[in-house]
Structures are given as structure tokens and as C-alpha cells.
């Protein structure tokens, strides 16, 4: 992988890029979680881009041990096998990359003005429209493979949400004025964007991802509050560092970088 940010021109222009990952897509009916199914395939040697999508998940998982609401036939619940040659310290970059790819596909296909909340929640109208969970599998101290789990709340109506998600979650259907989304078409668009950006990243390093992420972010420029083991801290989000951490400037002007966790925009 090229981490020196030197532009190389091995990729066709985005308009003429044809995705090969779409041919590695398996559509299944009901799974506990597509993450587990994709892991099984990765362990069995499945190539990069192998994707599992399920109509429903009975035990969908979110970040920080949360559940992910995945009702039947309403969303895009899918997991993709990635095999980057990447030092472990840089795996947060994959999370940002996936957020950029999904945000691009959603904006282009649906016109819904989604934005990215660090690290990779997609929001529309201030509510969550998509969540991303990248899980790494290690071997001999290095990254063996990663599974990028993407949950897009596509066609959920308000009554499809349980009480605990009211006011928190929204969908492309709701934000798009009631127009249902073609989930197969959006799945293909996401896989194409993801494969293209991933190849760009492998060739050129983090810079193209960082630039796109910063232009799609709803976090930058905002006052942020977050928890640390020492207590709650605040600062203004001013950018990303080179490994994908969020740079915050506190009242005294100090810049600190946070690499993981949950932030609140205040
Ligand atoms: C989050 O925002 O907390 C991340 C949510 C990730 C949900 C997706 S849906 C497909 C894949 N399978 C899972 O069990 N989780 C991810």
C-alpha cells in the first residue's frame, strides 16, 4: 500500500469504472448478523469484495455493543470482506473510507443530503440514516482481514421504529419525501463507490479519503463533547489527523486527537 500520498494513475476515471465486487454479492433471507456470515466466508478464503446482504437480521450489531434494528425488507444490511495490507494503527481509516463511499452513493442516487458525523454515522435532518461497523481480524500481530458492516435505513416508515429510536433514527424514505428507494440499485451503487475509493486508497494513501470525508462532514467546525477516562472534555472539531483521528481544539488552543469513541455535537 502506498502511504506516501504519491498520486498514481492506475485507476480509470470514476465514470468509466466498472465494479467487480457486485459479482461477489450474496443475497440471503434471514441471518443473525451479516458480520458473522462474512467472517465465515473470509475465514474460508473468500476474496476481497465478497459481500453478504440479508433481508433481515435477528441480532444485528452496532458499535459499542449496541443492537442494530434490521427489520425485514426495509433496509440494506450488508457486510463486505476487505483484505488491505495495512498496519493496525491505520485501520480507523477504513471506517472513514466506508462512510465516504456510502454517503456519496446515497447523495448521488437519492438526492438525500446525508452528511458524516465522526467517525462514520451518516445523518440526514440531524438523525441517523446509516451506521457502519468495521471489525478487524488479527493474525500474527497484523491485520488478517476486516469486515465492513453497513446498515442503511432505506425504506423504514416511522411506524417501523421501536420507541427507543424515535427522534434518533430516520430513513431515506422519510427524508426523501416518501419515495421508496430501490435497495438493489443502491446496494450496487454503494459497492461501486466503495470499491473505487478503496482502490484509490490502496494506490494513493489516505489523502483522497480525508479530503472527501472533510467535505462531507457535519462534525467539522462544531463544538464537540466527549468522554475520556479522566472525565468529560470539550473542543471544536478542526480536522482529521493522518490516521483518521478527529482533531479538537480546546479553549486554551491546545489540539488533541481522538481516535475512537462517541462524540456529541453541542
Ligand atoms: C453503528 O452505527 O452502531 C453501526 C451499525 C452497523 C450495522 C450493520 S448492518 C450490517 C452489519 N451487520 C451487523 O450486525 N451490523 C452491521
Boltz pocket constraint, residues with backbone or C-beta under 6 A from the ligand:
constraints:
  - pocket:
      binder: B
      contacts: [[A, 32], [A, 33], [A, 34], [A, 35], [A, 57], [A, 59], [A, 60], [A, 61], [A, 62], [A, 63], [A, 64], [A, 66], [A, 67], [A, 68], [A, 70], [A, 76], [A, 77], [A, 78], [A, 79], [A, 121], [A, 130], [A, 131], [A, 132], [A, 133], [A, 149], [A, 150], [A, 151], [A, 152]]
      max_distance: 6.0
